[in-house]
């Protein structure tokens, strides 16, 4: 029996994985600081809040890297890095879902629904809270409150799972049980 009334789970870095070796290879081939630039809060923040599209985010990376055709090609390749579902995580969440609602809470872009469809996750979760759709991003307390409300659970009765410690801390500040996800053992320890 799961000792929570809902499981709130991050998508990227937990359920969805990206090929970091390919990212590193692209960065090395172009000799450009793609990761640092792409994830600069000034560039990715507007995209994850729904203020700009993923295409505009990619263009902003290219511009920050010099704005030439080479920078545009590097940014496009970086944004197209392969991703997949971690099937072990999916299985643990599906088992939990037999007892309680599972809500995905993700700092995402306008392409999230397309990506969920491609991954076969469109109807997986009981609800999805996308930062780009609600205009709130983790670790803003309001995104956690919204996710708990959609799950029909009090925050202190929710388990929150994320690969970023600051996002886990944001959930814990509301009384949620937080799990810093570094690998499947972290999730298995609480969901069995």
N, C-alpha and C positions, 0 to 999 in steps of 0.2 A: 504494500500500500504506500503510495506517495504521500509524504507529509506536507503537501502544498495544495492549494486550490487552483493553481495555474502555473504553467511554465512559460516564461517569456525568454525568447532566445534570439540572439544576434544571427544574422545570415552570414556575412563575409568573415572568413577566418574561423567559423565554427561549422555551419552546415554547408556553405559553399567555399571551396578552396580554389586558389589561383596558382598557376605554375610560376613560382618565384624564380626558378632557374631560367625560364624563358625571359622573364623580366630582366634579370641580371645580364643575360646574353644580349638583349636588345640594347641595354644601357652601355655595355662594353663595346659593342659593334659601332655604335654612334659616338661613343665618348662623351655622352651628355648625362647630366644628373637628372635622369627622368623620374626616379622615385621621389627624390627630394622635392623636385618641382611639382610633380603631379599631386602630391599630398600636402603641399604647402596650404595651410588653412585659408589663406587669401584666395587661392584658386579653387580648392575643392569645396570650401564652405558654401559659396553661392550655389554650386551644383547640388549639394546634398540638402539644401533648403528649398530647392525647386525654383530658384531665382533665374538660373540658366539651365540649358539642356546639356546632356552629355556631350553632344557635338560642339557646343560652345565651350565646354570645359576643355575638350581636346584642343580646340583652337587656342584657348588661353595658355595651355602648356606650350604649344608651338611658339606662340608669341614671346612667352617668357624665356624660351630657349633661343631666341634670335629671329624668329619669324620667317626664316627662309624655307625653301622646299624640303631641305634635309631635316629641319626641325619638325616640319609638318608630318613627314613620313615617319620619323621616330616616334612622335606623339601618337599617331594613328596605330602603329604597330604595338606600342605599349598598352594602349587602351583595348586592343583586341587580343590580349593574352588569354590563352585557354583557361577555362574554369569548369568545375564539376562539383557534383554533390558527394559529400563524404557519406557513404552508405552506412557506416557504423553509427554516425550521429543521427542519420535519418531513422534508423531502426530503433535507437533509444528514444528518440522523440515520439515515434509512432507508438511505441509501447506505453509511454507516459500519457499519450493522447487517448488511450483506452480508458483512462481514469479522470483526466483533467484537461481543460483546454490548453492548447499550445498556440502561442502568438509569436510571430516573427516580428522583431523590433529592430529595424535596420536604418542606418544612415545610408541612403541609396539615392540614385538619380532617377530621372524621368524614364529610363529604360528598364526599371525593375520588373514591371509586369511581363515584358518581353523576355527577360532573362529567366523569370520563374517559369514561364511557359516552356522555354527551351530546356530547362532543367527537369521538367515534369513535376514542378512544385506548385503549380497554380492553385490547386485545391488541397494542398497538403496541410496547411495550418488552418486553425479555426478563424484566425484573423491575421492581417499583415498591417503593421504600422510602418509606413515608409516616410522617412524624414522629408523627402521631396514632395510628398502629397499633403503632409500635415503642417509643413513649415516649421518644424521643430526637430532638432537633432540631439542625439545623446552627446553629452550627459545632462541636457536640460531636463529638470525634474518633471516637466509637463508631459514629455513623451512617455515616460514610465507610467505616469498617472493615467494617461490615455490608454496605454496598453493594458493596464490592470482593469480599467473600466470595461474595455472591450472583452476581456476575459471573464468579467463578472466576479472579480476577486478583489479583496482588500489588498493593498500593497504588501502588508506584513505577512500575507498568506501566499505570496508569489515567490517563485524561484526565478532568478534572472541569470542568464549565462551569456558571457561576452569574452572575446579575446583581448579586449583593451581594459587594463586595470582602472582607468579613469571612468569608464562607462559602468563597470561593476561598482565602483565607489559611489557613483551617482544613484544607482539603484539602492544600494545599502543605506544611503542617507534617508531614504523614504521608508526604511524598515524591511526592505526585501532581503531575502537570503541571496547572496551573490556568489557566483562561481566564476573565477578567472579561468577561462578555457585555454589550456596550452596543449591539450591532447585528449584523446578519447577517455583516458583514465579519469580525468577531472570530472567529466560528465557521468561516467559510469559509477563513480563514487556516490553520487547523489540520486541517480535514477536507476542504478542497478541494471 
